[in-house]
Amino acid sequence: MSMLVDVLSWVCIVAGGIFCVIGAIGLVRMPDFYTRMHAASITDTIGAGLLLFGMMLQAGFTLIAVKLVMIGLLLLFANPTATHALAKAARARGLQPLLASGDDSSKP
C-alpha cells in the first residue's frame, strides 16, 4: 500500500510541475494580457493543486496534511477571485482583448 501511495503522490507532484512549466511557457508565448492571465490562473489553480495533493499523500493523515488542505483552500478561493478582479480592472481601464472587434454589433 505504501508503494502505491508513493507512486500516486509522485505522479501528482510531477503532473503539477509539468502544469507549472507549461503555464510559465504560456505566460511568455501568449499574445495579450487576457490570455496571459488565463495561463497564470490555470497554472496557479491546477498546478499548485496537484503539487499540494501529492504532498498531502506523502504527509499522510497528520497535522501537516491539514495545513496543506488549508493552503489548498486558500489557493482555490483566492486565485480565481484575483484573476477576475484583474480582468475586471483591465476592462474598466479600457484594455481590449486582442481579437475584440471594433464595433458592438453583437450586443443586443
C-alpha positions in Angstrom: 0.0 0.0 0.0 2.8 2.4 0.8 4.4 1.9 -2.6 1.0 2.7 -4.3 0.7 5.9 -2.3 4.3 6.9 -3.1 3.8 6.3 -6.8 0.5 8.2 -6.8 2.0 11.1 -4.9 4.9 11.4 -7.3 2.6 11.2 -10.3 0.7 14.2 -8.8 3.8 16.1 -8.0 5.3 15.6 -11.5 2.0 16.4 -13.2 1.7 19.6 -11.1 5.3 20.6 -12.0 4.5 20.0 -15.7 1.4 22.2 -15.4 3.5 24.9 -13.8 6.2 24.7 -16.6 3.5 24.8 -19.3 1.9 27.8 -17.6 5.2 29.6 -17.5 5.7 29.0 -21.2 2.2 30.2 -21.8 2.9 33.4 -19.9 5.8 34.1 -22.3 4.1 32.9 -25.5 0.6 34.3 -25.2 -0.1 37.5 -27.2 -2.1 39.7 -24.9 -3.0 40.4 -21.3 -6.1 38.3 -21.0 -4.7 35.1 -22.4 -1.6 35.5 -20.3 -3.8 36.0 -17.2 -5.7 32.8 -18.2 -2.4 30.8 -18.4 -1.4 32.1 -15.0 -4.7 31.3 -13.4 -4.7 27.7 -14.7 -1.1 27.3 -13.5 -1.9 28.5 -10.1 -5.1 26.5 -9.6 -4.3 23.2 -11.2 -0.5 23.1 -10.9 -0.4 24.1 -7.3 -3.4 22.0 -6.5 -1.7 18.8 -7.9 1.5 19.7 -6.1 -0.3 20.1 -2.8 -2.3 16.9 -3.3 0.9 15.0 -3.9 2.4 16.5 -0.8 -0.7 15.5 1.2 -0.3 11.9 0.1 3.3 12.0 1.2 2.4 13.5 4.6 -0.4 11.0 5.4 -3.1 11.8 8.0 -1.1 14.3 10.1 -1.3 18.0 11.0 0.9 18.7 8.0 -1.8 17.4 5.7 -4.4 19.6 7.4 -2.1 22.7 6.9 -1.8 21.7 3.2 -5.6 21.4 2.9 -5.9 24.9 4.3 -3.3 26.3 1.8 -5.2 24.5 -1.0 -8.5 26.1 0.1 -6.9 29.5 0.2 -5.5 29.0 -3.3 -8.8 27.6 -4.6 -10.7 30.7 -3.5 -8.1 33.4 -3.8 -6.7 32.7 -7.3 -9.9 32.8 -9.3 -11.0 35.8 -7.4 -7.8 37.7 -8.0 -7.9 36.8 -11.7 -11.5 38.0 -12.0 -10.6 41.3 -10.3 -7.6 41.8 -12.6 -9.7 41.2 -15.7 -12.5 43.5 -14.5 -10.0 46.2 -13.7 -8.3 45.8 -17.1 -11.7 46.1 -18.8 -12.6 49.2 -16.7 -9.4 50.8 -17.8 -10.3 50.2 -21.5 -7.9 47.3 -22.3 -9.5 45.4 -25.1 -8.8 41.7 -25.9 -6.6 41.2 -28.9 -9.3 39.6 -31.0 -12.1 42.1 -30.0 -13.9 43.7 -32.9 -14.2 47.4 -33.1 -18.0 47.6 -33.1 -20.5 46.5 -30.6 -22.9 45.0 -33.1 -23.1 41.7 -31.2 -24.6 43.3 -28.2 -28.5 43.4 -28.1 
